[in-house]
Protein backbone atom coordinates (compact mmCIF):
# COMPACT_ATOMS: atom_id res chain seq x y z
CA UNK A 1 0.00 0.00 0.00
CA UNK A 2 1.29 3.45 -0.98
CA UNK A 3 1.24 6.37 1.45
CA UNK A 4 2.77 9.33 -0.35
CA UNK A 5 6.24 8.21 -1.38
CA UNK A 6 6.21 5.31 1.10
CA UNK A 7 5.19 1.75 0.21
CA UNK A 8 4.10 -0.54 3.04
CA UNK A 9 3.85 -4.31 2.97
CA UNK A 10 0.60 -5.50 4.55
CA UNK A 11 -0.58 -9.05 5.20
CA UNK A 12 -4.37 -9.23 4.89
CA UNK A 13 -6.48 -12.15 6.07
CA UNK A 14 -10.12 -12.94 6.71
CA UNK A 15 -13.30 -12.13 4.76
CA UNK A 16 -13.26 -8.98 2.64
CA UNK A 17 -16.39 -7.67 4.37
CA UNK A 18 -15.21 -8.51 7.88
CA UNK A 19 -14.85 -5.91 10.61
CA UNK A 20 -11.30 -4.51 10.19
CA UNK A 21 -8.58 -5.19 12.74
CA UNK A 22 -5.23 -3.40 12.42
CA UNK A 23 -2.23 -5.33 13.81
CA UNK A 24 0.97 -3.44 14.64
CA UNK A 25 4.15 -5.37 15.45
CA UNK A 26 7.10 -4.35 17.60
CA UNK A 27 10.90 -4.59 17.69
CA UNK A 28 12.68 -6.61 16.39
CA UNK A 29 9.89 -8.40 14.54
CA UNK A 30 7.66 -7.98 11.48
CA UNK A 31 4.01 -8.53 10.65
CA UNK A 32 4.83 -12.25 10.71
CA UNK A 33 4.69 -12.06 14.51
CA UNK A 34 0.87 -12.23 14.22
CA UNK A 35 0.93 -15.51 12.27
CA UNK A 36 -0.65 -17.54 15.09
CA UNK A 37 -3.25 -14.86 15.89
CA UNK A 38 -4.63 -13.86 12.49
CA UNK A 39 -6.16 -17.26 11.56
CA UNK A 40 -8.17 -17.20 14.79
CA UNK A 41 -9.39 -13.67 14.15
CA UNK A 42 -10.24 -14.56 10.54
CA UNK A 43 -12.20 -17.59 11.74
CA UNK A 44 -14.22 -15.20 13.89
CA UNK A 45 -15.17 -13.28 10.73
CA UNK A 46 -12.73 -10.40 11.13
CA UNK A 47 -10.62 -8.82 8.39
CA UNK A 48 -7.04 -8.41 9.62
CA UNK A 49 -4.36 -6.06 8.30
CA UNK A 50 -0.91 -6.85 9.70
CA UNK A 51 1.52 -4.11 8.69
CA UNK A 52 5.28 -4.17 8.24
CA UNK A 53 5.75 -0.84 9.94
CA UNK A 54 7.85 2.21 9.05
CA UNK A 55 11.45 1.14 8.61
CA UNK A 56 10.54 -2.54 8.35
CA UNK A 57 8.86 -2.34 4.94
CA UNK A 58 11.72 -1.94 2.41
CA UNK A 59 9.71 0.70 0.55
CA UNK A 60 9.03 2.72 3.70
CA UNK A 61 12.46 3.24 5.22
CA UNK A 62 13.26 6.96 5.62
CA UNK A 63 16.79 7.78 6.75
CA UNK A 64 16.01 10.65 9.11
CA UNK A 65 15.69 9.77 12.79
CA UNK A 66 12.93 12.38 13.15
CA UNK A 67 10.70 10.36 10.82
CA UNK A 68 10.33 7.79 13.60
CA UNK A 69 9.01 10.19 16.23
CA UNK A 70 5.80 8.88 17.77
CA UNK A 71 3.74 11.78 16.40
CA UNK A 72 4.78 10.86 12.87
CA UNK A 73 4.35 7.12 13.43
CA UNK A 74 0.75 7.70 14.51
CA UNK A 75 0.04 10.00 11.57
CA UNK A 76 1.58 7.60 9.05
CA UNK A 77 -0.54 4.79 10.50
CA UNK A 78 -3.70 6.88 10.15
CA UNK A 79 -2.71 7.71 6.57
CA UNK A 80 -2.12 4.02 5.85
CA UNK A 81 -5.60 3.20 7.14
CA UNK A 82 -6.98 5.78 4.71
CA UNK A 83 -4.99 4.24 1.85
CA UNK A 84 -6.44 0.82 2.70
CA UNK A 85 -9.96 2.31 2.79
CA UNK A 86 -10.25 1.51 6.50
CA UNK A 87 -11.77 4.61 8.11
CA UNK A 88 -11.96 2.98 11.55
CA UNK A 89 -10.55 -0.25 13.00
CA UNK A 90 -10.09 -2.24 16.14
CA UNK A 91 -6.38 -1.69 16.75
CA UNK A 92 -3.99 -4.21 18.31
CA UNK A 93 -0.35 -3.40 18.97
CA UNK A 94 2.54 -5.28 20.57
CA UNK A 95 5.74 -3.75 21.96
CA UNK A 96 6.54 -0.64 19.85
CA UNK A 97 3.37 -1.38 17.94
CA UNK A 98 1.53 -0.87 21.23
CA UNK A 99 3.15 2.56 21.57
CA UNK A 100 1.86 3.50 18.13
CA UNK A 101 -1.57 2.10 18.98
CA UNK A 102 -1.74 4.16 22.20
CA UNK A 103 -0.78 7.29 20.27
CA UNK A 104 -3.25 6.55 17.49
CA UNK A 105 -6.07 6.11 20.01
CA UNK A 106 -5.07 9.30 21.85
CA UNK A 107 -4.52 11.60 18.87
CA UNK A 108 -6.75 10.01 16.21
CA UNK A 109 -9.53 8.56 18.35
CA UNK A 110 -12.02 8.74 15.48
CA UNK A 111 -9.97 6.03 13.70
CA UNK A 112 -9.92 3.58 16.64
CA UNK A 113 -13.03 1.62 17.58
CA UNK A 114 -11.21 -0.28 20.32
CA UNK A 115 -7.63 -0.77 21.48
CA UNK A 116 -5.83 -3.89 22.64
CA UNK A 117 -2.30 -2.99 23.75
CA UNK A 118 0.08 -5.89 24.35
CA UNK A 119 3.13 -5.85 26.65
CA UNK A 120 3.89 -2.11 26.51
CA UNK A 121 1.67 0.20 28.59
CA UNK A 122 0.55 3.75 27.88
CA UNK A 123 3.70 5.83 27.16
CA UNK A 124 3.13 8.08 30.17
CA UNK A 125 2.84 5.07 32.50
CA UNK A 126 6.13 3.75 31.13
CA UNK A 127 7.89 7.13 31.42
CA UNK A 128 6.68 7.58 35.00
CA UNK A 129 7.98 4.15 35.99
CA UNK A 130 11.26 4.69 34.13
CA UNK A 131 11.88 7.91 36.07
CA UNK A 132 10.92 6.66 39.52
CA UNK A 133 11.20 2.87 39.67
CA UNK A 134 14.74 1.40 39.99
CA UNK A 135 13.45 -1.96 38.81
CA UNK A 136 12.08 -0.47 35.59
CA UNK A 137 15.31 1.47 35.08
CA UNK A 138 17.22 -1.79 35.27
CA UNK A 139 14.82 -3.53 32.90
CA UNK A 140 15.20 -0.69 30.38
CA UNK A 141 18.99 -0.40 30.55
CA UNK A 142 19.33 -2.02 27.12
CA UNK A 143 17.83 1.09 25.50
CA UNK A 144 21.02 3.02 26.18
CA UNK A 145 22.85 0.67 23.81
CA UNK A 146 20.14 1.10 21.17
CA UNK A 147 20.64 4.88 21.26
CA UNK A 148 24.27 4.50 20.14
CA UNK A 149 24.28 4.81 16.36
CA UNK A 150 26.62 2.36 14.70
CA UNK A 151 27.65 0.54 17.85
CA UNK A 152 24.20 -0.95 18.46
CA UNK A 153 23.98 -2.21 14.89
CA UNK A 154 27.43 -3.77 15.14
CA UNK A 155 26.73 -5.45 18.47
CA UNK A 156 23.33 -6.84 17.47
CA UNK A 157 24.37 -8.20 14.06
CA UNK A 158 27.76 -9.62 15.05
CA UNK A 159 28.30 -13.38 14.97
CA UNK A 160 25.21 -14.14 12.82
CA UNK A 161 23.10 -11.74 14.91
CA UNK A 162 23.71 -13.82 18.03
CA UNK A 163 22.59 -11.11 20.47
CA UNK A 164 19.57 -10.20 18.38
CA UNK A 165 18.51 -13.84 18.32
CA UNK A 166 19.09 -14.20 22.05
CA UNK A 167 16.45 -11.55 22.76
CA UNK A 168 13.71 -14.03 21.84
CA UNK A 169 14.83 -16.80 24.19
CA UNK A 170 12.87 -19.98 23.54
CA UNK A 171 9.51 -18.22 23.13
CA UNK A 172 9.64 -17.65 19.36
CA UNK A 173 10.05 -20.43 16.76
CA UNK A 174 13.52 -20.57 15.20
CA UNK A 175 12.17 -20.16 11.68
CA UNK A 176 10.41 -16.93 12.71
CA UNK A 177 13.60 -15.61 14.29
CA UNK A 178 15.45 -16.43 11.07
CA UNK A 179 12.90 -14.35 9.13
CA UNK A 180 13.23 -11.38 11.49
CA UNK A 181 17.02 -11.50 11.33
CA UNK A 182 16.93 -11.70 7.53
CA UNK A 183 14.72 -8.60 7.34
CA UNK A 184 16.85 -6.60 9.76
CA UNK A 185 20.11 -7.68 8.10
CA UNK A 186 19.19 -5.82 4.90
CA UNK A 187 21.14 -2.57 4.38
CA UNK A 188 19.71 0.17 6.57
CA UNK A 189 16.95 -1.98 8.06
CA UNK A 190 18.29 -2.39 11.59
CA UNK A 191 19.21 1.29 11.75
CA UNK A 192 15.64 2.19 10.76
CA UNK A 193 14.24 -0.12 13.44
CA UNK A 194 16.56 1.32 16.09
CA UNK A 195 15.59 4.84 15.04
CA UNK A 196 12.28 4.22 16.80
CA UNK A 197 14.30 4.26 20.04
CA UNK A 198 16.53 7.14 18.93
CA UNK A 199 13.49 9.32 18.26
CA UNK A 200 12.01 8.65 21.72
CA UNK A 201 10.94 11.80 23.55
CA UNK A 202 8.80 12.71 26.52
CA UNK A 203 8.49 16.30 25.32
CA UNK A 204 5.25 15.45 23.48
CA UNK A 205 3.13 13.70 26.11
CA UNK A 206 0.53 11.23 24.90
CA UNK A 207 -3.01 12.13 25.98
CA UNK A 208 -5.17 9.78 28.01
CA UNK A 209 -6.98 7.32 25.77
CA UNK A 210 -10.78 7.72 25.50
CA UNK A 211 -11.59 4.52 23.59
CA UNK A 212 -12.47 1.10 25.09
CA UNK A 213 -9.10 -0.45 25.94
CA UNK A 214 -7.61 -3.75 27.03
CA UNK A 215 -4.00 -3.95 28.18
CA UNK A 216 -2.42 -7.41 28.12
CA UNK A 217 0.75 -7.86 30.20
CA UNK A 218 2.68 -10.97 31.21
CA UNK A 219 4.46 -11.43 34.53
CA UNK A 220 7.40 -13.02 32.73
CA UNK A 221 8.13 -9.87 30.72
CA UNK A 222 11.78 -8.87 31.20
CA UNK A 223 11.30 -5.41 29.67
CA UNK A 224 8.17 -4.12 31.43
CA UNK A 225 7.75 -4.34 35.20
CA UNK A 226 4.62 -4.37 37.31
CA UNK A 227 4.84 -0.68 38.29
CA UNK A 228 4.55 0.43 34.66
CA UNK A 229 1.92 -2.19 33.89
CA UNK A 230 -0.38 -1.32 36.77
CA UNK A 231 0.11 2.42 36.21
CA UNK A 232 -1.46 2.05 32.79
CA UNK A 233 -5.00 2.28 34.17
CA UNK A 234 -4.48 5.92 35.14
CA UNK A 235 -4.20 6.91 31.48
CA UNK A 236 -7.36 5.36 30.03
CA UNK A 237 -10.55 7.41 30.23
CA UNK A 238 -12.68 4.83 28.43
CA UNK A 239 -13.70 1.34 29.55
CA UNK A 240 -10.51 -0.43 30.69
CA UNK A 241 -9.52 -4.05 31.25
CA UNK A 242 -6.17 -5.32 32.51
CA UNK A 243 -5.37 -8.89 31.49
CA UNK A 244 -2.36 -10.44 33.23
CA UNK A 245 -0.86 -13.62 31.79
CA UNK A 246 1.24 -15.81 34.07
CA UNK A 247 4.51 -17.51 33.15
CA UNK A 248 4.55 -15.92 29.70
CA UNK A 249 7.44 -13.88 28.29
CA UNK A 250 7.39 -10.54 26.47
CA UNK A 251 6.62 -12.32 23.18
CA UNK A 252 2.91 -12.80 23.86
CA UNK A 253 1.62 -12.99 20.24
CA UNK A 254 3.83 -15.99 19.56
CA UNK A 255 4.00 -17.65 22.97
CA UNK A 256 0.36 -17.24 24.03
CA UNK A 257 -1.66 -16.59 20.84
CA UNK A 258 -4.81 -18.32 22.10
CA UNK A 259 -4.95 -16.29 25.32
CA UNK A 260 -4.22 -13.09 23.42
CA UNK A 261 -6.89 -13.83 20.83
CA UNK A 262 -9.47 -14.32 23.55
CA UNK A 263 -8.57 -10.91 25.00
CA UNK A 264 -8.79 -9.28 21.56
CA UNK A 265 -12.14 -10.87 20.74
CA UNK A 266 -13.56 -9.96 24.14
CA UNK A 267 -12.56 -6.34 23.63
CA UNK A 268 -13.96 -6.23 20.10
CA UNK A 269 -17.23 -7.80 21.25
CA UNK A 270 -17.59 -5.09 23.91
CA UNK A 271 -17.98 -2.43 21.23
C-alpha positions, 0 to 999 in steps of 0.5 A: 500500500502506498502512502505518499512516497512510502510503500508498506507491505501488509498481510491481509487475512479474513473475509473482505467484508469482515470488521477490520482489525489493524495489527501493529508489530514491535521490535525486532519483529515484522508482521509475521509475529501475528501468524498464530493470531490472524487465523483465529481472528479470521475464523471469527469473521474479522478482516485483519491487516498486519503491517510491516511498519515504518522502517521494516517495509523496504519501501518505507524506510526513511533515513532521518531519525525524526521520521520515527518520532511517535507523532509521525508514526501515529500520523503515518498509520492513520494515513495508511488506514486511509490508503487501505480504505479503513476509516476505523478499526479495532487496533492491536499493537505489541511492543513498539506497535503498542506505543503507536496504537496508544498514540493513534487512540489518543490523537486520532480517536475517530480512527480507533473503535477499540484498542488492545495494547500488548506488553507495553503500557501507555507511554506516560505510564512507562515514562513515569515508571522509568523515572521513579522505579529502579526496577524499571530502570534496570529492565530498560537499561538495554535502551542506552545501547540502542541509542548508540548509532553504529555501535548498536547495529554492530553489536546486534548483528555480530556473529550471525546476529547472536545477540539479536537472536538471544532476545527471543529466548525460547519463546519464538520459533527458530524459523520466525527468528530467522525471518526477522534477522533476515529482514533486519540484516538488509542494508539500513533496516536495523538502523531504521528499526533502532531509530524508533528508540533514537526518536524517543521523547517525553516532550510530546506527552501522549493524551489519556486514551478515551476509547475502550481499551484492554491492556495485556501484560505478562508477569514473565516480561523482562522489559516491562515491570509491574509498576509500569503495567499497573500504572497504565489504568491511570491513562485510560478514560474509556472502559478499561480491562487489565489482562495479566498472563502468568509464566509468559514472556514478552513475546505474547503474540507468539508464545500465548496466541490463544490467550491473546486472541481471547482478550482481543475478541472480548474487547472487540465484542464489547464495542 
